[in-house]
Amino acid sequence: MQAITVRDRDAGLAGLSLTDLPYPHAAENDVIVRVHAAGFTPGELDWPGTWTDRAGRDRTPSVPGHELSGVVEELGFGTTGLSVGQRVFGLADWARDGSLAEYAAVEARNLAPLPADVDHTLAAALPISGLTAWQGLFDHGRLATGQTVLIHGVAGGVGSIAVQLAREAGARVIGTGRSADRDTALALGVDTFLDLQTEKVEDAGEADVVFDVIGGDVLDRSAALVRASGTLVTIVVPPKVRPKDGRAIFFVVEPDRARLTDLATRVRDGRLKPVVGAVRPLAEAPAAFAPTTRTPGKTIIRVAEDRTGASS
């Protein structure tokens, strides 16, 4: 099969290449997914799991990408709950070969059924961004109706979904981003947009929940914006500056089949619309890691066309 691989950690993005790899092995409780669309995180090449397995052993050449949508091709021993030919989407394990390949071995529990009327491209934009947004806002941030949430990076993959979920929950949303993100942010439904290129973070005012996907100085300065008993949530690094009278939480997204199913239902019903930026073929995935132009939303890699029709 064809896949995007990395072999040399020191080479960085230049080490990404399209290569031939053996068809993956389905271990116990695995499924093999024929990948139709895949998502990735630009910072993956800095993650330890990209280079070593859970025992710390070198696992290169490794396949990056951890979001996928496709069709079940094969079931491993003991796998239950899914069937061959079924449309699925979800998360590939952090320390195993990922989704930028024609086929991927994935633990069945990390996948959810994909409704027949949800496109693979949209589905591939959901797993990390959707689960991160939900877990950040509600599991960790405890966002409630009537509260205010400040979302940094509002036009990105996580931020754009977080805005929609927060709005549906009845929260007031302040979003931050670059000048070019303003129209996207307003279309998503933010109540106030803050341009971080021309305005100060402090101009956002106080919020019950601050959800950060940027880190650095923006994260440090956001601690002062958290109201008493509020929460600063970030997915970048553990916060060095904490709110005076609130909580500070750093978390890594966790697989959740039930929540994936809920997110897919929201997409099918039109209540949630993932913002997909560029859609590129597998051969162009290396260039997509370092785009020359920045687009709102999430870049998706189209690996295969859907030849399964509307079957589920």
BAFI-421955 format. One record per residue (C-alpha): y, x, z; residue number from 1. Coordinates in steps of 0.02 Angstrom, whole numbers, padded with zeros to 5 digits. Example, Ala and Ser with C-alpha at 12.3 -4.5 7.8 and 13.67 -1.06 7.14 Angstrom:
<sites>
       y       x       z  resi
  -00225   00615   00390     1
  -00053   00684   00357     2
</sites>
This chain:
<sites>
       y       x       z  resi
   00000   00000   00000     1
   00182   00051  -00016     2
   00287   00077   00138     3
   00447   00160   00199     4
   00401   00308   00310     5
   00483   00440   00417     6
   00404   00609   00452     7
   00541   00727   00512     8
   00648   00675   00660     9
   00777   00810   00625    10
   00802   00746   00447    11
   00877   00582   00507    12
   00910   00454   00371    13
   00871   00583   00237    14
   00691   00581   00298    15
   00662   00399   00247    16
   00556   00382   00090    17
   00448   00259  -00005    18
   00267   00319   00003    19
   00087   00261  -00015    20
  -00008   00229   00146    21
  -00183   00163   00183    22
  -00203  -00023   00212    23
  -00182  -00052   00401    24
  -00326  -00082   00521    25
  -00333  -00245   00618    26
  -00373  -00202   00798    27
  -00432  -00328   00926    28
  -00312  -00477   00938    29
  -00215  -00414   00786    30
  -00176  -00498   00623    31
  -00134  -00413   00459    32
   00022  -00491   00383    33
   00064  -00480   00200    34
   00250  -00449   00223    35
   00369  -00552   00118    36
   00532  -00506   00206    37
   00575  -00380   00341    38
   00718  -00334   00455    39
   00764  -00171   00539    40
   00886  -00100   00666    41
   00997   00043   00603    42
   00970   00144   00762    43
   00780   00143   00754    44
   00768   00326   00707    45
   00835   00367   00880    46
   00701   00266   00970    47
   00557   00364   01050    48
   00433   00234   00989    49
   00474   00274   00809    50
   00399   00447   00832    51
   00266   00434   00967    52
   00136   00308   01024    53
   00127   00235   01200    54
   00034   00390   01260    55
   00173   00503   01197    56
   00073   00571   01050    57
   00154   00605   00882    58
   00118   00461   00762    59
   00210   00516   00605    60
   00216   00470   00465    61
   00276   00308   00543    62
   00341   00148   00468    63
   00506   00081   00539    64
   00562  -00100   00544    65
   00507  -00225   00678    66
   00551  -00397   00609    67
   00444  -00480   00478    68
   00401  -00642   00394    69
   00248  -00665   00286    70
   00073  -00733   00271    71
  -00082  -00694   00374    72
  -00200  -00591   00268    73
  -00335  -00546   00394    74
  -00384  -00580   00575    75
  -00440  -00446   00695    76
  -00586  -00470   00814    77
  -00549  -00600   00948    78
  -00388  -00661   00868    79
  -00355  -00845   00901    80
  -00212  -00966   00869    81
  -00176  -00910   00690    82
  -00272  -00926   00527    83
  -00285  -00833   00362    84
  -00156  -00897   00238    85
  -00038  -00959   00374    86
   00149  -00924   00359    87
   00209  -00826   00512    88
   00357  -00726   00575    89
   00392  -00618   00726    90
   00401  -00443   00800    91
   00300  -00287   00764    92
   00265  -00176   00914    93
   00394  -00041   00952    94
   00267   00101   00956    95
   00163   00052   00803    96
   00195   00052   00617    97
   00321  -00082   00577    98
   00374  -00205   00445    99
   00448  -00102   00303   100
   00282  -00106   00213   101
   00179  -00220   00103   102
   00059  -00253   00248   103
   00080  -00237   00436   104
  -00040  -00249   00584   105
   00039  -00354   00722   106
  -00023  -00423   00887   107
  -00052  -00609   00861   108
   00043  -00653   01019   109
   00202  -00578   00944   110
   00199  -00698   00796   111
   00244  -00881   00779   112
   00201  -01008   00643   113
   00338  -01024   00512   114
   00379  -01199   00449   115
   00348  -01223   00263   116
   00530  -01265   00230   117
   00604  -01108   00311   118
   00629  -00965   00189   119
   00550  -00796   00229   120
   00719  -00711   00209   121
   00798  -00819   00344   122
   00645  -00802   00455   123
   00652  -00611   00448   124
   00830  -00619   00515   125
   00775  -00714   00670   126
   00654  -00616   00781   127
   00758  -00477   00859   128
   00929  -00557   00835   129
   00874  -00731   00889   130
   00773  -00677   01040   131
   00905  -00552   01093   132
   01042  -00683   01081   133
   00943  -00811   01181   134
   00882  -00692   01315   135
   01054  -00613   01334   136
   01148  -00777   01349   137
   01029  -00883   01450   138
   00889  -00782   01530   139
   01003  -00642   01589   140
   01180  -00711   01573   141
   01136  -00883   01642   142
   01267  -00960   01529   143
   01299  -01144   01568   144
   01393  -01289   01492   145
   01581  -01276   01516   146
   01581  -01088   01545   147
   01666  -00956   01438   148
   01570  -00817   01351   149
   01645  -00663   01269   150
   01533  -00598   01130   151
   01567  -00425   01059   152
   01513  -00392   00879   153
   01520  -00577   00840   154
   01488  -00562   00653   155
   01331  -00456   00668   156
   01150  -00512   00672   157
   01142  -00541   00860   158
   01322  -00597   00883   159
   01320  -00727   00745   160
   01167  -00812   00819   161
   01236  -00797   00997   162
   01394  -00890   00945   163
   01295  -01036   00876   164
   01180  -01047   01027   165
   01326  -01037   01149   166
   01422  -01172   01056   167
   01272  -01288   01056   168
   01255  -01259   01243   169
   01434  -01320   01269   170
   01515  -01153   01307   171
   01686  -01091   01253   172
   01665  -00936   01143   173
   01780  -00787   01124   174
   01720  -00669   00988   175
   01771  -00491   00946   176
   01750  -00389   00789   177
   01843  -00302   00649   178
   01981  -00377   00543   179
   01858  -00415   00403   180
   01751  -00517   00524   181
   01884  -00647   00565   182
   01837  -00776   00433   183
   01652  -00761   00472   184
   01685  -00780   00658   185
   01794  -00934   00636   186
   01666  -01012   00519   187
   01534  -00987   00653   188
   01640  -01085   00775   189
   01722  -00960   00893   190
   01865  -01034   00991   191
   01961  -00870   00990   192
   01938  -00712   00885   193
   01997  -00541   00945   194
   02022  -00404   00815   195
   01968  -00243   00902   196
   02056  -00140   00768   197
   02228  -00209   00814   198
   02206  -00289   00986   199
   02149  -00231   01156   200
   01986  -00287   01236   201
   02087  -00342   01386   202
   02178  -00470   01278   203
   02020  -00575   01276   204
   02047  -00632   01454   205
   01913  -00670   01583   206
   01741  -00741   01545   207
   01592  -00801   01645   208
   01476  -00700   01532   209
   01518  -00547   01428   210
   01384  -00508   01298   211
   01399  -00333   01224   212
   01310  -00259   01073   213
   01436  -00118   01042   214
   01432  -00006   01196   215
   01549   00141   01227   216
   01728   00109   01279   217
   01715  -00076   01237   218
   01572  -00096   01361   219
   01660   00005   01497   220
   01822  -00095   01483   221
   01732  -00262   01477   222
   01673  -00251   01657   223
   01848  -00297   01717   224
   01844  -00457   01614   225
   01695  -00533   01706   226
   01744  -00674   01823   227
   01683  -00679   02002   228
   01495  -00714   02005   229
   01489  -00686   01817   230
   01379  -00569   01716   231
   01403  -00422   01598   232
   01253  -00412   01481   233
   01223  -00269   01360   234
   01084  -00212   01244   235
   01156  -00038   01211   236
   01145   00068   01370   237
   01144   00034   01557   238
   01327   00000   01604   239
   01419   00141   01691   240
   01558   00023   01747   241
   01507  -00135   01838   242
   01603  -00296   01872   243
   01688  -00298   02041   244
   01616  -00465   02094   245
   01478  -00494   01967   246
   01316  -00429   01893   247
   01285  -00300   01756   248
   01123  -00308   01657   249
   01049  -00199   01521   250
   00894  -00266   01436   251
   00776  -00238   01291   252
   00720  -00392   01195   253
   00544  -00455   01231   254
   00425  -00550   01115   255
   00415  -00737   01149   256
   00312  -00848   01034   257
   00375  -01011   01110   258
   00557  -00960   01089   259
   00526  -00902   00911   260
   00453  -01073   00874   261
   00607  -01155   00948   262
   00723  -01046   00846   263
   00630  -01086   00686   264
   00644  -01271   00725   265
   00831  -01252   00748   266
   00843  -01166   00578   267
   00738  -01302   00495   268
   00847  -01438   00573   269
   01009  -01354   00518   270
   01067  -01320   00697   271
   01055  -01131   00676   272
   01101  -01030   00522   273
   01062  -00844   00529   274
   01195  -00744   00438   275
   01104  -00640   00307   276
   01207  -00501   00231   277
   01129  -00396   00094   278
   00952  -00430   00030   279
   00874  -00275  -00046   280
   00702  -00227  -00115   281
   00585  -00114  -00018   282
   00628   00039  -00124   283
   00810   00024  -00070   284
   00773   00014   00117   285
   00822   00197   00148   286
   00995   00164   00076   287
   01009   00004   00178   288
   00997   00103   00340   289
   01163   00187   00298   290
   01258   00062   00189   291
   01413   00120   00097   292
   01493  -00050   00124   293
   01486  -00153   00282   294
   01439  -00337   00267   295
   01431  -00471   00403   296
   01260  -00526   00460   297
   01091  -00444   00448   298
   01022  -00344   00302   299
   00850  -00404   00248   300
   00722  -00310   00145   301
   00627  -00419   00022   302
   00452  -00347   00009   303
   00358  -00481  -00090   304
   00396  -00646  -00172   305
   00322  -00802  -00093   306
   00173  -00848  -00200   307
   00103  -00965  -00069   308
   00213  -01112  -00117   309
   00249  -01227   00029   310
   00085  -01202   00118   311
   00095  -01170   00303   312
</sites>
